């Protein structure tokens, strides 16, 4: 899969409720994904193909906190023959919003926090990818990434 095709097909937005936060605050963000460029449902192709929006807060060392994943996919049951039970793919022009919340620890000794969003197309459900007989890099395609600085320590001169 070509990541550029997904970037052209989908508009991805990450918006926070406020520009800056401090220890003890509750971070609220909205992830909006809109099918702006495909004349068909996205993702398309294999029934197991899907899109994951991975959102996390990163500390100044890049350590993830509050990781949450949201999915745009189809769900199948396999009693004897695969039967589609849910289709949550994006139709042309459709927009889906996901809402992320993270409570910043009140007693956090943090110099900086960044909210990061990674969009990944996968061919095998991410939690099962490590069980696949092929490398994860062959079954996942990162196609979009963005970050927003939400908290930065400031020294106050006396």
QUICORHU-V120090 format. One record per backbone hydrogen bond with DSSP energy under -1.0 kcal/mol. CO is the residue of the C=O (numbers start at 1). NH is the residue of the N-H. E is the energy in kcal/mol with one decimal. If there is no record, write none. Layout:
co=CO nh=NH e=E
co=CO nh=NH e=E
This chain:
co=2 nh=6 e=-1.1
co=3 nh=7 e=-2.2
co=4 nh=8 e=-2.0
co=5 nh=9 e=-1.8
co=6 nh=10 e=-2.4
co=9 nh=36 e=-2.0
co=9 nh=37 e=-2.1
co=11 nh=34 e=-2.5
co=13 nh=32 e=-2.4
co=15 nh=30 e=-3.1
co=22 nh=25 e=-2.3
co=25 nh=104 e=-2.7
co=27 nh=102 e=-2.0
co=28 nh=17 e=-2.6
co=29 nh=100 e=-2.6
co=30 nh=15 e=-2.5
co=31 nh=98 e=-2.5
co=32 nh=13 e=-2.6
co=33 nh=96 e=-2.6
co=34 nh=11 e=-2.8
co=34 nh=36 e=-1.2
co=35 nh=93 e=-2.5
co=42 nh=90 e=-2.8
co=46 nh=49 e=-1.5
co=50 nh=122 e=-2.7
co=51 nh=72 e=-2.6
co=52 nh=120 e=-2.5
co=53 nh=70 e=-2.0
co=54 nh=118 e=-2.4
co=55 nh=68 e=-2.6
co=56 nh=116 e=-3.1
co=57 nh=65 e=-2.6
co=58 nh=114 e=-2.3
co=59 nh=62 e=-2.2
co=63 nh=59 e=-1.9
co=65 nh=57 e=-2.7
co=68 nh=55 e=-2.9
co=70 nh=53 e=-2.9
co=72 nh=51 e=-2.2
co=73 nh=88 e=-2.7
co=75 nh=85 e=-3.1
co=75 nh=86 e=-1.5
co=77 nh=83 e=-2.6
co=83 nh=77 e=-2.5
co=86 nh=75 e=-3.1
co=90 nh=42 e=-1.9
co=91 nh=94 e=-2.4
co=94 nh=35 e=-2.5
co=96 nh=33 e=-2.6
co=98 nh=31 e=-2.8
co=100 nh=29 e=-2.5
co=102 nh=27 e=-3.2
co=104 nh=24 e=-1.5
co=105 nh=108 e=-1.2
co=111 nh=153 e=-4.3
co=113 nh=150 e=-2.4
co=113 nh=151 e=-1.7
co=114 nh=58 e=-3.4
co=115 nh=148 e=-2.5
co=116 nh=56 e=-2.0
co=117 nh=146 e=-2.2
co=118 nh=54 e=-3.1
co=119 nh=143 e=-2.4
co=119 nh=144 e=-1.2
co=120 nh=52 e=-3.2
co=121 nh=141 e=-3.2
co=122 nh=50 e=-2.1
co=125 nh=128 e=-2.5
co=128 nh=131 e=-1.8
co=129 nh=132 e=-1.2
co=135 nh=138 e=-1.9
co=136 nh=139 e=-1.5
co=136 nh=140 e=-1.1
co=139 nh=123 e=-2.8
co=141 nh=121 e=-2.5
co=144 nh=119 e=-3.1
co=146 nh=117 e=-2.8
co=148 nh=115 e=-3.2
co=150 nh=21 e=-2.6
co=151 nh=113 e=-2.6
